[in-house]
Amino acid sequence: MTQDKHEMVKNIADVASVVATIGAWLQMFTPLFGLIGAVWTVMRIAEMVSGKAFHELIGRKRSEQSEQEKL
């Protein structure tokens, strides 16, 4: 019976360790995920305003720049 309690305590400590590690890791990367979310939101807003896919907006600007450079 004492062995069962000992194993249970070890298992609880293992789970607590994993949770603490994941929590620390996520807190470190939270600003990065926030930045990714902000960029994604700006891209979606640009798509909604223009009615075109974001890659088309970027491609159009590049082609306009190359045409202006030729002149």
mmCIF file of the N, C-alpha and C atoms, coordinates in Angstrom:
data_MODEL
# 
_entry.id   MODEL 
# 
loop_
_atom_site.group_PDB 
_atom_site.id 
_atom_site.type_symbol 
_atom_site.label_atom_id 
_atom_site.label_alt_id 
_atom_site.label_comp_id 
_atom_site.label_asym_id 
_atom_site.label_entity_id 
_atom_site.label_seq_id 
_atom_site.pdbx_PDB_ins_code 
_atom_site.Cartn_x 
_atom_site.Cartn_y 
_atom_site.Cartn_z 
_atom_site.occupancy 
_atom_site.B_iso_or_equiv 
_atom_site.pdbx_formal_charge 
_atom_site.auth_seq_id 
_atom_site.auth_comp_id 
_atom_site.auth_asym_id 
_atom_site.auth_atom_id 
_atom_site.pdbx_PDB_model_num 
ATOM 1   N N  . MET A 1 1  ? 0.822   -1.192 0.000   1.00 0.00 ? 1  MET A N  1 
ATOM 2   C CA . MET A 1 1  ? 0.000   0.000  0.000   1.00 0.00 ? 1  MET A CA 1 
ATOM 3   C C  . MET A 1 1  ? 0.869   1.260  0.000   1.00 0.00 ? 1  MET A C  1 
ATOM 4   N N  . THR A 1 2  ? 1.937   1.224  0.721   1.00 0.00 ? 2  THR A N  1 
ATOM 5   C CA . THR A 1 2  ? 2.848   2.356  0.740   1.00 0.00 ? 2  THR A CA 1 
ATOM 6   C C  . THR A 1 2  ? 3.464   2.559  -0.635  1.00 0.00 ? 2  THR A C  1 
ATOM 7   N N  . GLN A 1 3  ? 3.741   1.456  -1.313  1.00 0.00 ? 3  GLN A N  1 
ATOM 8   C CA . GLN A 1 3  ? 4.304   1.528  -2.665  1.00 0.00 ? 3  GLN A CA 1 
ATOM 9   C C  . GLN A 1 3  ? 3.321   2.206  -3.627  1.00 0.00 ? 3  GLN A C  1 
ATOM 10  N N  . ASP A 1 4  ? 2.033   1.927  -3.497  1.00 0.00 ? 4  ASP A N  1 
ATOM 11  C CA . ASP A 1 4  ? 1.022   2.546  -4.357  1.00 0.00 ? 4  ASP A CA 1 
ATOM 12  C C  . ASP A 1 4  ? 0.979   4.057  -4.158  1.00 0.00 ? 4  ASP A C  1 
ATOM 13  N N  . LYS A 1 5  ? 1.056   4.502  -2.898  1.00 0.00 ? 5  LYS A N  1 
ATOM 14  C CA . LYS A 1 5  ? 1.046   5.945  -2.624  1.00 0.00 ? 5  LYS A CA 1 
ATOM 15  C C  . LYS A 1 5  ? 2.299   6.611  -3.187  1.00 0.00 ? 5  LYS A C  1 
ATOM 16  N N  . HIS A 1 6  ? 3.412   5.920  -3.069  1.00 0.00 ? 6  HIS A N  1 
ATOM 17  C CA . HIS A 1 6  ? 4.666   6.450  -3.595  1.00 0.00 ? 6  HIS A CA 1 
ATOM 18  C C  . HIS A 1 6  ? 4.588   6.612  -5.116  1.00 0.00 ? 6  HIS A C  1 
ATOM 19  N N  . GLU A 1 7  ? 4.056   5.632  -5.816  1.00 0.00 ? 7  GLU A N  1 
ATOM 20  C CA . GLU A 1 7  ? 3.902   5.701  -7.270  1.00 0.00 ? 7  GLU A CA 1 
ATOM 21  C C  . GLU A 1 7  ? 2.919   6.809  -7.665  1.00 0.00 ? 7  GLU A C  1 
ATOM 22  N N  . MET A 1 8  ? 1.855   6.957  -6.867  1.00 0.00 ? 8  MET A N  1 
ATOM 23  C CA . MET A 1 8  ? 0.874   7.993  -7.153  1.00 0.00 ? 8  MET A CA 1 
ATOM 24  C C  . MET A 1 8  ? 1.512   9.381  -7.011  1.00 0.00 ? 8  MET A C  1 
ATOM 25  N N  . VAL A 1 9  ? 2.308   9.578  -5.990  1.00 0.00 ? 9  VAL A N  1 
ATOM 26  C CA . VAL A 1 9  ? 2.981   10.860 -5.792  1.00 0.00 ? 9  VAL A CA 1 
ATOM 27  C C  . VAL A 1 9  ? 3.958   11.122 -6.933  1.00 0.00 ? 9  VAL A C  1 
ATOM 28  N N  . LYS A 1 10 ? 4.677   10.106 -7.379  1.00 0.00 ? 10 LYS A N  1 
ATOM 29  C CA . LYS A 1 10 ? 5.596   10.266 -8.500  1.00 0.00 ? 10 LYS A CA 1 
ATOM 30  C C  . LYS A 1 10 ? 4.840   10.641 -9.770  1.00 0.00 ? 10 LYS A C  1 
ATOM 31  N N  . ASN A 1 11 ? 3.725   10.006 -10.011 1.00 0.00 ? 11 ASN A N  1 
ATOM 32  C CA . ASN A 1 11 ? 2.929   10.320 -11.202 1.00 0.00 ? 11 ASN A CA 1 
ATOM 33  C C  . ASN A 1 11 ? 2.391   11.750 -11.159 1.00 0.00 ? 11 ASN A C  1 
ATOM 34  N N  . ILE A 1 12 ? 1.934   12.186 -9.997  1.00 0.00 ? 12 ILE A N  1 
ATOM 35  C CA . ILE A 1 12 ? 1.433   13.549 -9.842  1.00 0.00 ? 12 ILE A CA 1 
ATOM 36  C C  . ILE A 1 12 ? 2.567   14.548 -10.079 1.00 0.00 ? 12 ILE A C  1 
ATOM 37  N N  . ALA A 1 13 ? 3.747   14.246 -9.555  1.00 0.00 ? 13 ALA A N  1 
ATOM 38  C CA . ALA A 1 13 ? 4.901   15.127 -9.754  1.00 0.00 ? 13 ALA A CA 1 
ATOM 39  C C  . ALA A 1 13 ? 5.291   15.180 -11.232 1.00 0.00 ? 13 ALA A C  1 
ATOM 40  N N  . ASP A 1 14 ? 5.212   14.052 -11.921 1.00 0.00 ? 14 ASP A N  1 
ATOM 41  C CA . ASP A 1 14 ? 5.521   14.033 -13.350 1.00 0.00 ? 14 ASP A CA 1 
ATOM 42  C C  . ASP A 1 14 ? 4.546   14.907 -14.131 1.00 0.00 ? 14 ASP A C  1 
ATOM 43  N N  . VAL A 1 15 ? 3.270   14.791 -13.833 1.00 0.00 ? 15 VAL A N  1 
ATOM 44  C CA . VAL A 1 15 ? 2.258   15.593 -14.529 1.00 0.00 ? 15 VAL A CA 1 
ATOM 45  C C  . VAL A 1 15 ? 2.460   17.073 -14.217 1.00 0.00 ? 15 VAL A C  1 
ATOM 46  N N  . ALA A 1 16 ? 2.725   17.400 -12.965 1.00 0.00 ? 16 ALA A N  1 
ATOM 47  C CA . ALA A 1 16 ? 2.952   18.793 -12.584 1.00 0.00 ? 16 ALA A CA 1 
ATOM 48  C C  . ALA A 1 16 ? 4.178   19.351 -13.309 1.00 0.00 ? 16 ALA A C  1 
ATOM 49  N N  . SER A 1 17 ? 5.201   18.535 -13.453 1.00 0.00 ? 17 SER A N  1 
ATOM 50  C CA . SER A 1 17 ? 6.406   18.973 -14.152 1.00 0.00 ? 17 SER A CA 1 
ATOM 51  C C  . SER A 1 17 ? 6.119   19.270 -15.618 1.00 0.00 ? 17 SER A C  1 
ATOM 52  N N  . VAL A 1 18 ? 5.371   18.402 -16.265 1.00 0.00 ? 18 VAL A N  1 
ATOM 53  C CA . VAL A 1 18 ? 5.029   18.611 -17.675 1.00 0.00 ? 18 VAL A CA 1 
ATOM 54  C C  . VAL A 1 18 ? 4.171   19.860 -17.835 1.00 0.00 ? 18 VAL A C  1 
ATOM 55  N N  . VAL A 1 19 ? 3.201   20.046 -16.970 1.00 0.00 ? 19 VAL A N  1 
ATOM 56  C CA . VAL A 1 19 ? 2.335   21.222 -17.045 1.00 0.00 ? 19 VAL A CA 1 
ATOM 57  C C  . VAL A 1 19 ? 3.146   22.491 -16.823 1.00 0.00 ? 19 VAL A C  1 
ATOM 58  N N  . ALA A 1 20 ? 4.055   22.472 -15.860 1.00 0.00 ? 20 ALA A N  1 
ATOM 59  C CA . ALA A 1 20 ? 4.889   23.651 -15.595 1.00 0.00 ? 20 ALA A CA 1 
ATOM 60  C C  . ALA A 1 20 ? 5.802   23.960 -16.782 1.00 0.00 ? 20 ALA A C  1 
ATOM 61  N N  . THR A 1 21 ? 6.353   22.925 -17.406 1.00 0.00 ? 21 THR A N  1 
ATOM 62  C CA . THR A 1 21 ? 7.231   23.126 -18.553 1.00 0.00 ? 21 THR A CA 1 
ATOM 63  C C  . THR A 1 21 ? 6.473   23.709 -19.732 1.00 0.00 ? 21 THR A C  1 
ATOM 64  N N  . ILE A 1 22 ? 5.321   23.151 -20.031 1.00 0.00 ? 22 ILE A N  1 
ATOM 65  C CA . ILE A 1 22 ? 4.514   23.663 -21.145 1.00 0.00 ? 22 ILE A CA 1 
ATOM 66  C C  . ILE A 1 22 ? 4.054   25.090 -20.865 1.00 0.00 ? 22 ILE A C  1 
ATOM 67  N N  . GLY A 1 23 ? 3.663   25.368 -19.627 1.00 0.00 ? 23 GLY A N  1 
ATOM 68  C CA . GLY A 1 23 ? 3.254   26.724 -19.272 1.00 0.00 ? 23 GLY A CA 1 
ATOM 69  C C  . GLY A 1 23 ? 4.375   27.721 -19.448 1.00 0.00 ? 23 GLY A C  1 
ATOM 70  N N  . ALA A 1 24 ? 5.569   27.365 -19.035 1.00 0.00 ? 24 ALA A N  1 
ATOM 71  C CA . ALA A 1 24 ? 6.713   28.260 -19.192 1.00 0.00 ? 24 ALA A CA 1 
ATOM 72  C C  . ALA A 1 24 ? 7.031   28.463 -20.668 1.00 0.00 ? 24 ALA A C  1 
ATOM 73  N N  . TRP A 1 25 ? 6.954   27.421 -21.454 1.00 0.00 ? 25 TRP A N  1 
ATOM 74  C CA . TRP A 1 25 ? 7.241   27.505 -22.881 1.00 0.00 ? 25 TRP A CA 1 
ATOM 75  C C  . TRP A 1 25 ? 6.234   28.401 -23.596 1.00 0.00 ? 25 TRP A C  1 
ATOM 76  N N  . LEU A 1 26 ? 4.958   28.238 -23.266 1.00 0.00 ? 26 LEU A N  1 
ATOM 77  C CA . LEU A 1 26 ? 3.928   29.041 -23.918 1.00 0.00 ? 26 LEU A CA 1 
ATOM 78  C C  . LEU A 1 26 ? 4.015   30.503 -23.512 1.00 0.00 ? 26 LEU A C  1 
ATOM 79  N N  . GLN A 1 27 ? 4.384   30.766 -22.288 1.00 0.00 ? 27 GLN A N  1 
ATOM 80  C CA . GLN A 1 27 ? 4.509   32.152 -21.865 1.00 0.00 ? 27 GLN A CA 1 
ATOM 81  C C  . GLN A 1 27 ? 5.651   32.834 -22.609 1.00 0.00 ? 27 GLN A C  1 
ATOM 82  N N  . MET A 1 28 ? 6.659   32.088 -22.945 1.00 0.00 ? 28 MET A N  1 
ATOM 83  C CA . MET A 1 28 ? 7.786   32.647 -23.664 1.00 0.00 ? 28 MET A CA 1 
ATOM 84  C C  . MET A 1 28 ? 7.404   32.996 -25.100 1.00 0.00 ? 28 MET A C  1 
ATOM 85  N N  . PHE A 1 29 ? 6.552   32.213 -25.701 1.00 0.00 ? 29 PHE A N  1 
ATOM 86  C CA . PHE A 1 29 ? 6.191   32.412 -27.095 1.00 0.00 ? 29 PHE A CA 1 
ATOM 87  C C  . PHE A 1 29 ? 4.887   33.175 -27.289 1.00 0.00 ? 29 PHE A C  1 
ATOM 88  N N  . THR A 1 30 ? 4.237   33.609 -26.221 1.00 0.00 ? 30 THR A N  1 
ATOM 89  C CA . THR A 1 30 ? 2.973   34.326 -26.340 1.00 0.00 ? 30 THR A CA 1 
ATOM 90  C C  . THR A 1 30 ? 3.100   35.596 -27.174 1.00 0.00 ? 30 THR A C  1 
ATOM 91  N N  . PRO A 1 31 ? 4.134   36.423 -26.983 1.00 0.00 ? 31 PRO A N  1 
ATOM 92  C CA . PRO A 1 31 ? 4.240   37.613 -27.845 1.00 0.00 ? 31 PRO A CA 1 
ATOM 93  C C  . PRO A 1 31 ? 4.400   37.270 -29.326 1.00 0.00 ? 31 PRO A C  1 
ATOM 94  N N  . LEU A 1 32 ? 5.110   36.192 -29.617 1.00 0.00 ? 32 LEU A N  1 
ATOM 95  C CA . LEU A 1 32 ? 5.280   35.775 -31.002 1.00 0.00 ? 32 LEU A CA 1 
ATOM 96  C C  . LEU A 1 32 ? 3.940   35.368 -31.606 1.00 0.00 ? 32 LEU A C  1 
ATOM 97  N N  . PHE A 1 33 ? 3.142   34.603 -30.850 1.00 0.00 ? 33 PHE A N  1 
ATOM 98  C CA . PHE A 1 33 ? 1.823   34.205 -31.336 1.00 0.00 ? 33 PHE A CA 1 
ATOM 99  C C  . PHE A 1 33 ? 0.917   35.417 -31.496 1.00 0.00 ? 33 PHE A C  1 
ATOM 100 N N  . GLY A 1 34 ? 1.053   36.407 -30.617 1.00 0.00 ? 34 GLY A N  1 
ATOM 101 C CA . GLY A 1 34 ? 0.276   37.632 -30.742 1.00 0.00 ? 34 GLY A CA 1 
ATOM 102 C C  . GLY A 1 34 ? 0.627   38.393 -32.009 1.00 0.00 ? 34 GLY A C  1 
ATOM 103 N N  . LEU A 1 35 ? 1.913   38.443 -32.323 1.00 0.00 ? 35 LEU A N  1 
ATOM 104 C CA . LEU A 1 35 ? 2.358   39.118 -33.542 1.00 0.00 ? 35 LEU A CA 1 
ATOM 105 C C  . LEU A 1 35 ? 1.831   38.404 -34.780 1.00 0.00 ? 35 LEU A C  1 
ATOM 106 N N  . ILE A 1 36 ? 1.891   37.087 -34.779 1.00 0.00 ? 36 ILE A N  1 
ATOM 107 C CA . ILE A 1 36 ? 1.363   36.314 -35.906 1.00 0.00 ? 36 ILE A CA 1 
ATOM 108 C C  . ILE A 1 36 ? -0.130  36.571 -36.066 1.00 0.00 ? 36 ILE A C  1 
ATOM 109 N N  . GLY A 1 37 ? -0.853  36.604 -34.958 1.00 0.00 ? 37 GLY A N  1 
ATOM 110 C CA . GLY A 1 37 ? -2.288  36.881 -35.011 1.00 0.00 ? 37 GLY A CA 1 
ATOM 111 C C  . GLY A 1 37 ? -2.588  38.269 -35.530 1.00 0.00 ? 37 GLY A C  1 
ATOM 112 N N  . ALA A 1 38 ? -1.788  39.257 -35.138 1.00 0.00 ? 38 ALA A N  1 
ATOM 113 C CA . ALA A 1 38 ? -1.996  40.622 -35.607 1.00 0.00 ? 38 ALA A CA 1 
ATOM 114 C C  . ALA A 1 38 ? -1.741  40.733 -37.107 1.00 0.00 ? 38 ALA A C  1 
ATOM 115 N N  . VAL A 1 39 ? -0.685  40.105 -37.583 1.00 0.00 ? 39 VAL A N  1 
ATOM 116 C CA . VAL A 1 39 ? -0.377  40.134 -39.019 1.00 0.00 ? 39 VAL A CA 1 
ATOM 117 C C  . VAL A 1 39 ? -1.500  39.455 -39.807 1.00 0.00 ? 39 VAL A C  1 
ATOM 118 N N  . TRP A 1 40 ? -1.963  38.315 -39.304 1.00 0.00 ? 40 TRP A N  1 
ATOM 119 C CA . TRP A 1 40 ? -3.045  37.597 -39.974 1.00 0.00 ? 40 TRP A CA 1 
ATOM 120 C C  . TRP A 1 40 ? -4.308  38.454 -40.046 1.00 0.00 ? 40 TRP A C  1 
ATOM 121 N N  . THR A 1 41 ? -4.626  39.173 -38.958 1.00 0.00 ? 41 THR A N  1 
ATOM 122 C CA . THR A 1 41 ? -5.814  40.015 -38.933 1.00 0.00 ? 41 THR A CA 1 
ATOM 123 C C  . THR A 1 41 ? -5.698  41.152 -39.939 1.00 0.00 ? 41 THR A C  1 
ATOM 124 N N  . VAL A 1 42 ? -4.533  41.768 -40.021 1.00 0.00 ? 42 VAL A N  1 
ATOM 125 C CA . VAL A 1 42 ? -4.332  42.843 -40.996 1.00 0.00 ? 42 VAL A CA 1 
ATOM 126 C C  . VAL A 1 42 ? -4.482  42.310 -42.417 1.00 0.00 ? 42 VAL A C  1 
ATOM 127 N N  . MET A 1 43 ? -3.955  41.121 -42.676 1.00 0.00 ? 43 MET A N  1 
ATOM 128 C CA . MET A 1 43 ? -4.100  40.529 -44.004 1.00 0.00 ? 43 MET A CA 1 
ATOM 129 C C  . MET A 1 43 ? -5.564  40.282 -44.332 1.00 0.00 ? 43 MET A C  1 
ATOM 130 N N  . ARG A 1 44 ? -6.324  39.767 -43.379 1.00 0.00 ? 44 ARG A N  1 
ATOM 131 C CA . ARG A 1 44 ? -7.741  39.482 -43.620 1.00 0.00 ? 44 ARG A CA 1 
ATOM 132 C C  . ARG A 1 44 ? -8.530  40.772 -43.848 1.00 0.00 ? 44 ARG A C  1 
ATOM 133 N N  . ILE A 1 45 ? -8.212  41.823 -43.091 1.00 0.00 ? 45 ILE A N  1 
ATOM 134 C CA . ILE A 1 45 ? -8.903  43.098 -43.279 1.00 0.00 ? 45 ILE A CA 1 
ATOM 135 C C  . ILE A 1 45 ? -8.603  43.648 -44.670 1.00 0.00 ? 45 ILE A C  1 
ATOM 136 N N  . ALA A 1 46 ? -7.357  43.561 -45.097 1.00 0.00 ? 46 ALA A N  1 
ATOM 137 C CA . ALA A 1 46 ? -6.995  44.032 -46.441 1.00 0.00 ? 46 ALA A CA 1 
ATOM 138 C C  . ALA A 1 46 ? -7.750  43.246 -47.504 1.00 0.00 ? 46 ALA A C  1 
ATOM 139 N N  . GLU A 1 47 ? -7.916  41.953 -47.310 1.00 0.00 ? 47 GLU A N  1 
ATOM 140 C CA . GLU A 1 47 ? -8.672  41.140 -48.267 1.00 0.00 ? 47 GLU A CA 1 
ATOM 141 C C  . GLU A 1 47 ? -10.133 41.552 -48.302 1.00 0.00 ? 47 GLU A C  1 
ATOM 142 N N  . MET A 1 48 ? -10.728 41.818 -47.131 1.00 0.00 ? 48 MET A N  1 
ATOM 143 C CA . MET A 1 48 ? -12.137 42.196 -47.087 1.00 0.00 ? 48 MET A CA 1 
ATOM 144 C C  . MET A 1 48 ? -12.369 43.555 -47.719 1.00 0.00 ? 48 MET A C  1 
ATOM 145 N N  . VAL A 1 49 ? -11.471 44.495 -47.489 1.00 0.00 ? 49 VAL A N  1 
ATOM 146 C CA . VAL A 1 49 ? -11.631 45.841 -48.034 1.00 0.00 ? 49 VAL A CA 1 
ATOM 147 C C  . VAL A 1 49 ? -11.478 45.840 -49.551 1.00 0.00 ? 49 VAL A C  1 
ATOM 148 N N  . SER A 1 50 ? -10.475 45.121 -50.055 1.00 0.00 ? 50 SER A N  1 
ATOM 149 C CA . SER A 1 50 ? -10.208 45.143 -51.490 1.00 0.00 ? 50 SER A CA 1 
ATOM 150 C C  . SER A 1 50 ? -11.027 44.121 -52.267 1.00 0.00 ? 50 SER A C  1 
ATOM 151 N N  . GLY A 1 51 ? -11.460 43.076 -51.611 1.00 0.00 ? 51 GLY A N  1 
ATOM 152 C CA . GLY A 1 51 ? -12.199 42.026 -52.299 1.00 0.00 ? 51 GLY A CA 1 
ATOM 153 C C  . GLY A 1 51 ? -11.310 41.070 -53.064 1.00 0.00 ? 51 GLY A C  1 
ATOM 154 N N  . LYS A 1 52 ? -10.003 41.146 -52.839 1.00 0.00 ? 52 LYS A N  1 
ATOM 155 C CA . LYS A 1 52 ? -9.051  40.274 -53.522 1.00 0.00 ? 52 LYS A CA 1 
ATOM 156 C C  . LYS A 1 52 ? -8.232  39.509 -52.491 1.00 0.00 ? 52 LYS A C  1 
ATOM 157 N N  . ALA A 1 53 ? -7.668  38.410 -52.943 1.00 0.00 ? 53 ALA A N  1 
ATOM 158 C CA . ALA A 1 53 ? -6.790  37.652 -52.065 1.00 0.00 ? 53 ALA A CA 1 
ATOM 159 C C  . ALA A 1 53 ? -5.535  38.460 -51.778 1.00 0.00 ? 53 ALA A C  1 
ATOM 160 N N  . PHE A 1 54 ? -4.943  38.246 -50.603 1.00 0.00 ? 54 PHE A N  1 
ATOM 161 C CA . PHE A 1 54 ? -3.795  39.046 -50.188 1.00 0.00 ? 54 PHE A CA 1 
ATOM 162 C C  . PHE A 1 54 ? -2.609  38.881 -51.130 1.00 0.00 ? 54 PHE A C  1 
ATOM 163 N N  . HIS A 1 55 ? -2.398  37.664 -51.620 1.00 0.00 ? 55 HIS A N  1 
ATOM 164 C CA . HIS A 1 55 ? -1.264  37.469 -52.531 1.00 0.00 ? 55 HIS A CA 1 
ATOM 165 C C  . HIS A 1 55 ? -1.453  38.244 -53.833 1.00 0.00 ? 55 HIS A C  1 
ATOM 166 N N  . GLU A 1 56 ? -2.700  38.471 -54.236 1.00 0.00 ? 56 GLU A N  1 
ATOM 167 C CA . GLU A 1 56 ? -2.939  39.293 -55.424 1.00 0.00 ? 56 GLU A CA 1 
ATOM 168 C C  . GLU A 1 56 ? -2.616  40.754 -55.148 1.00 0.00 ? 56 GLU A C  1 
ATOM 169 N N  . LEU A 1 57 ? -2.890  41.212 -53.952 1.00 0.00 ? 57 LEU A N  1 
ATOM 170 C CA . LEU A 1 57 ? -2.567  42.592 -53.588 1.00 0.00 ? 57 LEU A CA 1 
ATOM 171 C C  . LEU A 1 57 ? -1.061  42.818 -53.592 1.00 0.00 ? 57 LEU A C  1 
ATOM 172 N N  . ILE A 1 58 ? -0.329  41.873 -53.060 1.00 0.00 ? 58 ILE A N  1 
ATOM 173 C CA . ILE A 1 58 ? 1.131   41.976 -53.015 1.00 0.00 ? 58 ILE A CA 1 
ATOM 174 C C  . ILE A 1 58 ? 1.695   41.892 -54.434 1.00 0.00 ? 58 ILE A C  1 
ATOM 175 N N  . GLY A 1 59 ? 1.192   40.963 -55.237 1.00 0.00 ? 59 GLY A N  1 
ATOM 176 C CA . GLY A 1 59 ? 1.667   40.795 -56.608 1.00 0.00 ? 59 GLY A CA 1 
ATOM 177 C C  . GLY A 1 59 ? 1.409   42.020 -57.461 1.00 0.00 ? 59 GLY A C  1 
ATOM 178 N N  . ARG A 1 60 ? 0.262   42.654 -57.255 1.00 0.00 ? 60 ARG A N  1 
ATOM 179 C CA . ARG A 1 60 ? -0.081  43.844 -58.037 1.00 0.00 ? 60 ARG A CA 1 
ATOM 180 C C  . ARG A 1 60 ? 0.885   44.979 -57.717 1.00 0.00 ? 60 ARG A C  1 
ATOM 181 N N  . LYS A 1 61 ? 1.206   45.151 -56.457 1.00 0.00 ? 61 LYS A N  1 
ATOM 182 C CA . LYS A 1 61 ? 2.114   46.228 -56.079 1.00 0.00 ? 61 LYS A CA 1 
ATOM 183 C C  . LYS A 1 61 ? 3.500   45.996 -56.658 1.00 0.00 ? 61 LYS A C  1 
ATOM 184 N N  . ARG A 1 62 ? 3.941   44.778 -56.691 1.00 0.00 ? 62 ARG A N  1 
ATOM 185 C CA . ARG A 1 62 ? 5.253   44.472 -57.260 1.00 0.00 ? 62 ARG A CA 1 
ATOM 186 C C  . ARG A 1 62 ? 5.266   44.756 -58.754 1.00 0.00 ? 62 ARG A C  1 
ATOM 187 N N  . SER A 1 63 ? 4.194   44.388 -59.452 1.00 0.00 ? 63 SER A N  1 
ATOM 188 C CA . SER A 1 63 ? 4.171   44.618 -60.896 1.00 0.00 ? 63 SER A CA 1 
ATOM 189 C C  . SER A 1 63 ? 4.071   46.102 -61.198 1.00 0.00 ? 63 SER A C  1 
ATOM 190 N N  . GLU A 1 64 ? 3.352   46.872 -60.379 1.00 0.00 ? 64 GLU A N  1 
ATOM 191 C CA . GLU A 1 64 ? 3.276   48.304 -60.562 1.00 0.00 ? 64 GLU A CA 1 
ATOM 192 C C  . GLU A 1 64 ? 4.629   48.952 -60.346 1.00 0.00 ? 64 GLU A C  1 
ATOM 193 N N  . GLN A 1 65 ? 5.375   48.470 -59.354 1.00 0.00 ? 65 GLN A N  1 
ATOM 194 C CA . GLN A 1 65 ? 6.702   49.014 -59.088 1.00 0.00 ? 65 GLN A CA 1 
ATOM 195 C C  . GLN A 1 65 ? 7.654   48.734 -60.239 1.00 0.00 ? 65 GLN A C  1 
ATOM 196 N N  . SER A 1 66 ? 7.592   47.541 -60.793 1.00 0.00 ? 66 SER A N  1 
ATOM 197 C CA . SER A 1 66 ? 8.482   47.209 -61.895 1.00 0.00 ? 66 SER A CA 1 
ATOM 198 C C  . SER A 1 66 ? 8.131   48.014 -63.142 1.00 0.00 ? 66 SER A C  1 
ATOM 199 N N  . GLU A 1 67 ? 6.847   48.306 -63.353 1.00 0.00 ? 67 GLU A N  1 
ATOM 200 C CA . GLU A 1 67 ? 6.450   49.136 -64.482 1.00 0.00 ? 67 GLU A CA 1 
ATOM 201 C C  . GLU A 1 67 ? 6.931   50.563 -64.309 1.00 0.00 ? 67 GLU A C  1 
ATOM 202 N N  . GLN A 1 68 ? 6.882   51.076 -63.079 1.00 0.00 ? 68 GLN A N  1 
ATOM 203 C CA . GLN A 1 68 ? 7.337   52.443 -62.828 1.00 0.00 ? 68 GLN A CA 1 
ATOM 204 C C  . GLN A 1 68 ? 8.849   52.551 -62.982 1.00 0.00 ? 68 GLN A C  1 
ATOM 205 N N  . GLU A 1 69 ? 9.566   51.482 -62.631 1.00 0.00 ? 69 GLU A N  1 
ATOM 206 C CA . GLU A 1 69 ? 11.011  51.497 -62.784 1.00 0.00 ? 69 GLU A CA 1 
ATOM 207 C C  . GLU A 1 69 ? 11.416  51.512 -64.249 1.00 0.00 ? 69 GLU A C  1 
ATOM 208 N N  . LYS A 1 70 ? 10.598  50.900 -65.110 1.00 0.00 ? 70 LYS A N  1 
ATOM 209 C CA . LYS A 1 70 ? 10.896  50.870 -66.538 1.00 0.00 ? 70 LYS A CA 1 
ATOM 210 C C  . LYS A 1 70 ? 10.765  52.251 -67.171 1.00 0.00 ? 70 LYS A C  1 
ATOM 211 N N  . LEU A 1 71 ? 9.854   53.062 -66.609 1.00 0.00 ? 71 LEU A N  1 
ATOM 212 C CA . LEU A 1 71 ? 9.641   54.400 -67.169 1.00 0.00 ? 71 LEU A CA 1 
ATOM 213 C C  . LEU A 1 71 ? 10.760  55.281 -66.749 1.00 0.00 ? 71 LEU A C  1 
# 
